[in-house]
């Protein structure tokens, strides 16, 4: 197939065709991937021993780029491999790269192969002649893209040769949260430095681009605030009264420091409070904070979807705990809910007090779906929110009448509400073919997902940044499409959307300023930023190594995060494949109970999941068993379920890489003979 470009695409590929590193900035729907296919094709035709890697940041994009873009144009002439964490070939990445002209993969797979020194798995950056980086605005801070590019920049600063050409693609580099032009310019320069690239966009053919990518009409569907109208919110008020009783149960100094209930700030405060409670081994505070977070979640849900959804969440939480009451705090908290349960349930089922935002959302959807060919995406903030909205749509007679067929799309993962990648693929396929006409999605669909002409995008109770906003509105691609923001009068979502509009125009100004710089000034600034980045990285590595050596394993003890039961020492832990932290001490078994079997969609080379494990004392989930090499079953621990005691005090690390001692690698012979088989 011939790969023909539109005039504005011709313009933006020129730097890359000259062999220069460049970032192509085109709006969503402007055909960035097509320009990458064109550049890849020319590169493969003109470069000796060419080898190209296309990196993406979401698994579902591997398949999409392969099937819809690269294979149709290049598949008959070149060997193309598409690999994601789900495919079994990922373990032989090194061999695959050798055998292919072009690989399309998630960035993490390349990163793993750069680190892994086994011959069939290892690759070097210099094995490639061109790296294409999709959604390249993520190349910053600690992202995988930036780890890969960090190595590249380090080699460049050290003047090592043979580095591949870089091609970045983005619909918006953003302003890095900056509201001043000079700071936004610094942000864009930093992205250019991280990708060692100039940034190019169309100058000559803007009108053509605007024809190809129609901007959706934006509307604000404003809802009056509940408190200002007669239909107040007795359910929410009742929850707040219960929260105040929990506040009173805690020391007065504690509750005074908490911000407004039912907000993200309050959530941040109680999350911190729980950590403090754990560190001080004050179970009263830790548990109250944990429960207040559940109530606050219920308020947030009550603010976005139905009261019954909020009630159900709390009811499930308390149901799961009532058999494990350890002390007076547990009895008080459980009792408080039990006493109020009936009244909460009654309030939740009273339609008079239903959320006005839902009525507005219903109008917006009804209006669009009067046309039976409509397609819409409804963005919600959380996985749970998408499920609540899905239930609401399906139980709403008015929406069923206009024949809305809804599906859920959320991120892939292994939790209860996560979708598998196959489920994601199926849902997207059904939406493309029209079996579904409403997609209720978390931000997973904002970026890169090729969704057919959508004529309505609704952001429902969402606060995000200007990049996500541009990405989301870019999903509304049909002619005369509408981008609707359902929000409360004078509320935060409104303010944030308006800020984002300003930041979007600021991004454009910043890019323009970067493009106006003389080549020598641009290179000078980039070079300085790159040297700083290399120095910073080296120092950070050194610090990380020092932190790892702070304590010896025998000085570290682990406690259950909920009941403070002392369960093991750092000496009992080993890590497998640098990822799984297991306890090899047979004594550890008496502290936990094993529950249901864990089911994962993908298979792994050396291990398979076993059962869920939980604290025998309080029921806190600790992780799962893993069966290693089909021979030995070991408990694999989630660090978030524990607190860590060292000579320096107690801490609650978020990830295993944050612990301040060296966890030894699992050695099959030594560790199993030492402790006897499990």
C-alpha positions in Angstrom: 0.0 0.0 0.0 1.2 3.5 -0.7 1.6 5.8 2.3 0.4 9.2 1.1 0.6 12.2 3.3 -1.5 15.3 3.6 0.3 18.6 3.0 0.7 19.5 6.7 2.1 15.9 7.3 4.6 16.4 4.5 5.7 19.6 6.2 6.3 18.0 9.7 8.2 15.0 8.5 11.0 17.0 6.8 13.3 17.2 9.8 13.1 13.4 10.4 13.7 12.6 6.7 16.9 14.6 7.0 17.9 12.2 9.9 17.4 14.8 12.6 15.9 13.9 16.0 12.4 15.5 16.1 9.1 15.6 18.0 6.0 15.9 15.8 3.3 18.0 17.4 -0.1 17.4 15.8 -3.6 17.4 17.4 -5.4 14.2 18.2 -6.8 12.9 14.9 -4.2 14.8 12.8 -2.5 11.5 11.8 0.7 11.5 13.8 1.0 7.7 13.6 0.7 7.9 9.8 3.7 10.3 9.7 5.6 7.8 11.8 4.8 5.0 9.3 6.0 7.2 6.5 9.3 8.1 8.2 9.8 4.5 9.2 9.3 3.3 5.6 11.8 5.9 4.3 14.2 5.0 7.0 14.1 1.3 6.3 14.5 2.0 2.6 17.5 4.3 2.9 19.5 3.1 6.0 22.0 0.3 6.0 21.2 -2.5 8.5 18.1 -0.5 9.7 16.2 -1.6 12.8 13.3 0.4 14.2 11.5 0.2 17.5 8.1 1.8 18.0 7.5 2.4 21.7 4.0 2.9 23.2 2.9 3.5 26.8 -0.3 1.5 26.9 -0.6 -2.2 26.0 -3.7 -1.8 23.8 -1.8 0.6 21.5 0.7 -2.1 20.5 -1.9 -4.0 18.7 -3.6 -0.9 17.3 -0.5 0.5 15.8 0.5 -2.9 14.3 -2.9 -3.8 12.8 -4.1 -0.4 11.7 -0.9 1.4 10.7 2.4 -0.4 10.4 1.3 -3.8 9.0 -0.9 -2.5 6.2 1.9 -0.3 4.8 5.1 -2.2 5.7 4.0 -5.8 6.4 4.6 -7.1 2.9 8.1 -5.9 2.7 9.5 -6.0 6.2 9.5 -8.3 9.2 7.4 -6.7 12.0 7.0 -8.0 15.5 4.4 -6.7 18.0 5.1 -7.5 21.6 3.4 -6.5 24.8 3.6 -7.8 28.4 0.7 -10.1 27.5 2.6 -11.9 24.8 4.8 -14.9 25.6 7.5 -13.8 23.2 8.5 -11.0 25.6 10.9 -13.4 27.3 12.9 -13.7 24.1 13.0 -10.1 23.2 16.7 -10.1 22.2 16.2 -12.9 19.7 13.0 -11.2 18.3 14.8 -7.9 17.7 17.6 -9.7 15.9 15.1 -11.4 13.6 12.9 -8.3 12.9 13.2 -5.1 10.9 10.6 -3.4 13.1 9.4 -4.1 16.6 6.3 -2.4 18.2 6.3 -2.8 22.0 5.4 -1.2 25.3 8.4 0.9 26.6 8.7 -1.3 29.7 9.6 -4.3 27.5 12.5 -2.5 26.0 13.5 -1.2 29.4 13.5 -4.8 30.8 15.6 -6.0 27.8 18.2 -3.1 28.3 18.6 -4.2 32.0 18.5 -8.0 31.5 22.0 -9.4 30.6 20.9 -12.9 29.5 21.9 -13.2 25.9 18.5 -14.1 24.3 16.8 -11.3 26.3 19.3 -8.5 26.1 19.4 -5.6 23.7 21.4 -2.3 23.5 20.1 1.1 22.4 22.7 0.9 19.6 21.0 -2.2 18.1 18.4 0.2 16.7 18.7 2.9 14.1 15.4 4.6 14.8 13.3 4.9 18.0 9.7 6.1 17.6 8.2 7.2 20.9 4.4 7.6 20.9 2.7 10.0 23.4 6.2 11.3 24.0 5.1 14.0 26.4 5.4 11.3 29.0 9.2 11.4 28.6 9.8 13.2 31.9 10.7 12.6 35.6 10.6 8.9 36.5 8.6 7.5 33.5 9.8 4.5 31.6 10.3 6.6 28.5 12.6 8.8 30.4 14.6 5.9 31.9 15.2 4.7 28.3 16.0 8.3 27.0 18.1 8.9 30.1 20.5 6.2 29.0 20.5 7.7 25.5 21.2 11.2 26.7 24.0 9.9 29.0 25.6 8.2 26.0 25.2 11.4 23.9 26.8 13.6 26.6 29.7 11.1 26.8 30.0 11.4 23.0 29.4 7.7 22.4 28.5 6.9 18.8 26.0 4.8 16.9 22.9 6.2 18.7 19.5 5.7 16.9 17.6 8.6 15.4 14.7 9.7 17.7 11.1 10.5 16.6 8.6 11.6 19.2 4.9 12.0 18.6 2.5 14.0 20.8 -0.8 15.9 20.7 0.3 18.1 23.6 3.5 18.4 25.5 1.6 20.4 28.1 3.0 23.2 30.3 4.1 21.0 33.2 1.5 22.6 35.4 3.0 26.0 34.9 0.8 29.1 34.3 3.5 31.5 33.3 4.9 31.6 29.7 8.6 31.5 30.7 8.0 28.4 32.9 6.0 26.7 30.1 8.8 27.4 27.7 11.3 25.7 30.2 9.0 22.7 30.3 8.8 22.3 26.6 12.6 22.7 26.4 13.0 20.0 29.1 10.9 17.6 27.0 13.0 18.5 23.9 16.2 17.9 26.0 14.9 14.6 27.3 14.1 13.4 23.8 17.2 15.1 22.4 14.9 16.6 19.7 13.6 19.7 18.0 9.8 20.2 18.1 8.0 20.6 14.7 4.5 21.5 13.9 2.7 22.8 10.8 3.2 26.5 9.9 2.2 26.6 6.2 -0.9 24.4 6.3 -2.8 25.2 9.4 -6.1 25.7 7.5 -5.9 22.2 6.0 -5.2 20.7 9.4 -8.2 22.5 10.9 -10.4 21.0 8.1 -9.1 17.5 8.8 -9.5 17.8 12.6 -12.7 19.5 13.4 -12.7 21.0 16.9 -15.7 19.8 18.9 -18.3 22.4 20.0 -17.8 22.8 23.7 -20.7 23.2 26.1 -20.9 23.5 29.9 -23.9 21.8 31.3 -24.2 23.6 34.6 -26.1 22.2 37.5 -27.3 24.2 40.4 -25.7 23.2 43.7 -27.7 20.8 45.9 -27.5 23.1 48.9 -28.9 26.1 47.0 -32.0 24.4 45.8 -34.8 22.9 47.9 -33.9 19.3 47.2 -31.0 19.4 49.6 -28.8 16.4 50.4 -30.0 14.7 53.7 -28.0 11.6 52.8 -24.7 13.4 52.5 -25.6 15.5 55.6 -26.2 12.3 57.6 -22.8 10.8 56.5 -21.1 14.1 57.6 -22.8 13.9 61.0 -21.4 10.3 61.4 -18.0 11.5 60.4 -18.1 14.2 63.1 -18.8 11.5 65.7 -15.7 9.7 64.5 -13.8 13.1 64.8 -15.0 13.4 68.4 -13.8 9.9 69.2 -10.3 11.0 68.3 -8.0 13.4 70.2 -9.2 17.0 69.5 -5.9 18.1 68.0 -6.2 15.5 65.3 -9.7 16.3 64.0 -9.0 20.1 63.9 -6.3 19.6 61.3 -8.7 17.9 58.7 -10.0 20.0 55.8 -13.5 20.0 54.3 -15.3 16.7 54.2 -16.3 15.3 50.8 -13.2 16.7 49.0 -9.9 15.4 47.6 -8.1 17.4 50.2 -9.9 15.6 53.0 -9.0 12.3 51.5 -5.3 13.4 51.4 -5.5 14.4 55.0 -6.9 11.1 56.3 -4.5 9.1 54.2 -1.6 11.0 56.0 -3.4 10.6 59.3 -3.6 6.8 58.9 0.2 6.7 58.2 0.8 8.8 61.3 -1.3 6.5 63.4 0.6 3.4 62.1 4.0 5.0 62.8 3.0 5.9 66.4 1.3 2.5 66.8 -1.9 4.4 67.7 -4.5 2.0 66.4 -7.4 4.3 67.4 -6.2 7.0 65.1 -5.1 4.7 62.3 -8.5 2.9 62.2 -10.6 6.0 62.5 -8.6 7.5 59.6 -9.2 4.3 57.5 -12.9 4.5 58.1 -13.1 8.2 57.5 -11.6 7.6 54.1 -14.5 5.2 53.4 -17.1 7.7 54.4 -15.3 10.4 52.4 -15.4 8.0 49.4 -19.1 7.7 49.9 -19.5 11.5 49.9 -17.5 11.7 46.7 -19.7 9.0 45.1 -22.8 10.7 46.4 -21.6 13.8 44.7 -21.1 12.2 41.3 -23.5 9.3 41.1 -26.5 7.9 43.0 -26.9 7.7 46.8 -27.5 4.0 46.6 -24.0 3.6 45.0 -22.5 5.5 48.0 -24.5 3.4 50.5 -23.6 0.1 48.8 -19.9 0.9 49.0 -20.0 1.6 52.8 -22.3 -1.4 53.4 -19.8 -3.8 51.7 -16.9 -2.3 53.7 -18.6 -2.9 57.0 -19.9 -6.3 56.1 -16.4 -7.5 55.3 -15.1 -6.4 58.7 -17.7 -7.3 61.3 -16.2 -10.7 62.2 -12.8 -9.3 63.0 -13.3 -6.7 65.7 -10.1 -6.5 67.7 -10.6 -3.7 70.3 -12.9 -0.8 71.5 -12.1 1.3 68.4 -13.4 -1.4 66.0 -16.5 -2.0 68.2 -17.2 1.8 68.2 -16.8 2.2 64.4 -18.8 -0.9 63.5 -21.5 0.1 66.0 -21.8 3.6 64.6 -22.5 2.2 61.1 -24.8 -0.6 62.3 -27.0 1.9 64.3 -27.3 4.2 61.3 -27.6 1.7 58.5 -31.4 1.5 58.2 -31.8 5.3 58.2 -29.0 5.7 55.6 -30.6 3.0 53.4 -34.0 4.8 53.6 -32.5 8.2 52.7 -30.6 6.7 49.8 -33.7 5.3 48.2 -35.6 8.5 48.3 -35.7 9.9 44.7 -36.6 13.4 45.8 -33.0 13.9 46.9 -31.2 12.4 43.9 -28.1 14.0 42.5 -29.0 16.9 40.2 -25.9 16.2 38.1 -27.4 12.9 37.0 -30.6 14.7 35.8 -28.4 17.0 33.7 -26.3 14.1 32.4 -29.6 12.3 31.4 -30.7 15.4 29.4 -27.4 15.7 27.6 -27.4 12.0 26.7 -31.1 12.0 25.7 -30.6 14.9 23.4 -27.6 13.3 21.6 -29.1 9.9 21.4 -32.3 11.1 19.7 -30.1 10.5 16.6 -29.8 6.7 16.5 -26.3 6.9 14.9 -24.8 8.7 17.9 -21.6 7.5 19.6 -20.5 8.9 22.9 -17.8 8.5 25.5 -18.5 9.4 29.1 -15.3 9.9 31.1 -15.5 9.3 34.8 -12.7 9.6 37.4 -12.6 6.2 39.0 -13.1 2.6 38.1 -15.9 2.4 40.7 -17.5 5.5 39.2 -17.7 3.9 35.8 -19.4 0.9 37.3 -21.9 3.1 39.1 -22.7 5.1 36.0 -23.1 1.9 34.0 -25.7 0.6 36.5 -27.5 3.9 36.4 -27.6 4.0 32.6 -29.0 0.4 32.5 -31.6 1.0 35.1 -32.8 4.4 33.7 -36.0 3.9 31.6 -35.6 7.2 29.8 -32.1 6.3 28.6 -33.2 2.8 27.6 -35.9 4.4 25.5 -33.4 6.2 23.3 -31.7 2.8 22.9 -28.4 3.5 24.7 -26.1 0.4 24.7 -23.4 1.0 27.2 -20.1 -0.7 27.9 -17.3 -0.1 30.5 -13.7 0.6 29.6 -11.1 0.8 32.4 -7.4 0.1 32.8 -6.0 -3.4 32.6 -4.8 -4.9 35.9 -5.4 -7.8 38.3 -7.8 -6.3 40.9 -11.5 -7.0 41.3 -12.7 -4.1 39.1 -9.8 -4.3 36.6 -10.4 -5.4 33.0 -8.2 -7.9 31.3 -6.6 -6.7 28.0 -8.8 -9.1 26.0 -11.9 -7.6 27.6 -10.6 -4.1 26.7 -10.1 -5.2 23.1 -13.6 -6.8 22.9 -15.2 -3.6 24.3 -13.4 -1.3 21.9 -14.3 -3.7 19.0 -18.0 -3.6 20.0 -17.9 0.2 20.2 -16.3 0.5 16.8 -18.8 -1.8 15.2 -21.8 -0.2 16.9 -22.8 -3.1 19.1 -22.2 -0.5 21.9 -22.9 3.2 21.4 -21.8 4.6 24.8 -18.4 3.9 26.3 -18.2 4.7 30.0 -14.5 5.0 30.6 -11.7 6.1 33.0 -8.8 8.1 31.5 -7.5 4.9 29.8 -9.4 6.0 26.6 -8.2 9.5 26.7 -4.9 8.8 25.1 -4.2 7.3 21.7 -7.1 5.0 21.6 -8.5 5.0 18.1 -12.2 5.4 18.7 -14.4 6.0 15.6 -16.2 9.2 15.0 -17.6 10.1 18.3 -20.1 12.9 18.4 -20.3 13.4 22.1 -17.6 13.4 24.8 -18.8 14.0 28.3 -16.4 14.7 31.1 -18.4 14.0 34.2 -17.1 15.3 37.5 -13.5 15.2 36.5 -10.5 17.2 37.5 -7.4 16.6 35.3 -4.8 18.6 33.5 -4.7 20.3 30.1 -3.1 17.4 28.3 -5.9 15.0 29.4 -8.4 17.6 28.4 -7.0 18.0 24.9 -6.7 14.2 24.6 -10.3 13.7 25.7 -11.8 16.4 23.5 -9.8 14.9 20.7 -11.9 11.8 21.0 -14.8 13.8 19.7 -13.9 13.5 16.0 -17.2 13.4 14.1 -18.3 16.6 12.3 -20.5 18.8 14.6 -19.5 16.9 17.6 -20.0 18.1 21.2 -17.6 18.1 24.1 -19.7 18.5 27.2 -18.6 19.2 30.8 -21.2 18.4 33.4 -20.3 20.3 36.5 -21.7 22.2 39.5 -22.3 25.9 39.4 -19.1 27.7 40.5 -17.6 24.3 41.2 -14.0 23.1 40.9 -14.6 21.2 37.6 -15.6 24.5 35.9 -12.6 26.4 37.2 -10.3 23.6 36.2 -11.7 23.3 32.6 -11.3 27.1 32.1 -7.7 26.9 33.5 -7.1 24.0 31.0 -8.3 26.1 28.1 -5.9 28.8 29.1 -3.0 26.2 29.5 -3.8 24.8 26.1 -3.2 28.1 24.4 -0.1 28.7 26.7 1.3 25.4 25.4 1.0 26.6 21.9 2.7 29.9 22.7 5.5 28.2 24.5 6.2 25.8 21.6 6.1 28.7 19.2 8.7 30.5 21.3 11.0 27.4 21.4 10.6 27.1 17.6 11.6 30.8 17.2 15.0 30.3 18.9 18.1 30.3 16.7 19.5 26.7 16.3 22.6 27.6 18.2 20.7 29.1 21.2 18.3 26.0 21.2 21.3 23.6 21.1 23.0 25.5 23.9 20.0 25.4 26.2 19.3 21.7 25.4 22.9 20.7 26.0 22.9 22.4 29.4 19.6 20.7 30.5 21.1 17.3 29.4 24.2 17.7 31.4 22.2 18.6 34.5 20.0 15.6 33.9 22.9 13.2 33.7 24.5 14.6 36.9 21.2 14.5 38.7 20.6 10.9 37.7 24.1 9.8 38.8 23.5 11.5 42.2 20.1 9.9 42.6 21.5 6.5 41.9 24.2 7.0 44.5 21.6 8.1 47.0 19.4 5.1 46.2 22.3 2.8 46.8 23.1 4.5 50.1 19.5 4.2 51.3 19.5 0.5 50.4 22.5 0.0 52.7 21.2 2.0 55.7 20.2 -1.0 57.8 21.1 -4.7 57.8 18.1 -7.1 57.2 18.3 -8.3 60.8 17.6 -4.7 62.1 14.3 -4.5 60.2 11.0 -5.9 61.4 7.6 -6.0 59.7 4.2 -5.6 61.3 0.7 -6.0 60.0 -0.4 -2.5 59.1 -3.9 -2.9 60.6 -3.3 -4.8 63.9 0.5 -4.1 64.4 1.2 -7.9 64.9 4.9 -8.5 64.5 5.2 -11.0 61.6 8.8 -11.3 60.3 12.2 -9.8 60.1 14.1 -8.5 57.0 16.2 -11.6 57.1 13.2 -13.8 56.2 12.7 -12.0 52.9 14.0 -12.8 49.5 13.3 -11.3 46.1 12.5 -13.4 43.0 13.3 -11.9 39.5 13.8 -8.6 41.2 10.1 -8.2 41.5 8.4 -10.6 44.0 9.2 -10.3 47.6 8.7 -13.7 49.4 9.0 -14.9 52.9 11.1 -18.1 53.2 10.8 -18.6 56.9 8.4 -21.7 57.5 7.4 -20.1 60.9 5.7 -17.3 59.0 2.9 -19.7 58.0 1.2 -19.5 61.4 0.5 -15.8 61.0 -1.7 -16.0 57.9 -4.7 -17.8 56.5 -5.0 -18.6 52.8 -8.2 -17.8 50.9 -9.4 -18.1 47.3 -7.2 -18.9 44.3 -5.8 -15.8 42.4 -6.5 -15.9 38.7 -4.3 -13.9 36.3 -4.9 -13.7 32.6 -1.3 -13.9 31.5 1.2 -16.6 32.2 4.8 -16.1 33.5 8.0 -17.9 32.8 9.0 -19.1 36.2 6.0 -18.8 38.5 2.2 -19.0 38.8 -0.2 -17.4 41.4 -1.6 -19.4 44.3 -4.1 -18.3 46.9 -4.8 -14.9 48.6 -3.2 -14.6 52.0 -4.5 -12.5 54.9 -3.6 -11.8 58.5 -4.9 -14.5 60.9 -5.4 -11.9 63.6 -7.3 -9.1 61.8 -8.1 -10.3 58.3 -5.9 -7.7 56.5 -5.0 -8.9 53.0 -1.2 -9.4 52.8 -0.7 -10.6 49.2 -0.7 -14.1 47.6 1.2 -17.3 47.5 3.3 -17.9 44.4 4.4 -21.2 43.1 7.9 -20.9 41.9 9.3 -23.2 39.2 6.4 -25.5 39.8 8.2 -26.8 42.9 7.9 -24.5 45.9 5.0 -22.4 47.1 6.0 -19.2 49.0 4.0 -16.3 50.5 4.5 -13.2 48.3 4.0 -9.9 50.3 2.4 -6.6 49.4 4.5 -3.9 51.1 1.5 -1.7 51.5 0.0 -4.2 53.9 2.8 -3.8 56.4 4.6 -1.2 58.4 8.4 -1.4 58.8 10.3 -1.0 62.1 13.9 0.0 62.0 16.3 1.5 64.5 15.3 4.9 63.0 11.6 4.4 63.8 8.6 3.2 62.0 7.7 3.8 58.3 5.0 2.8 55.8 6.9 2.4 52.5 4.7 2.5 49.4 6.9 0.3 47.3 9.5 -2.3 47.9 12.1 -0.2 46.2 11.7 2.3 49.1 12.9 0.0 51.8 16.1 0.9 53.6 17.9 -2.5 53.5 19.0 -4.9 50.9 16.6 -7.8 50.2 18.7 -10.8 49.1 18.0 -12.5 45.8 16.2 -15.9 46.2 18.7 -18.7 45.9 16.9 -21.9 45.3 19.4 -24.4 46.7 20.6 -22.3 49.7 17.2 -21.0 50.8 15.3 -24.2 50.5 17.8 -26.5 52.2 18.3 -24.0 55.0 14.6 -23.9 55.9 13.4 -27.2 54.6 10.8 -27.4 51.8 7.4 -25.8 52.3 
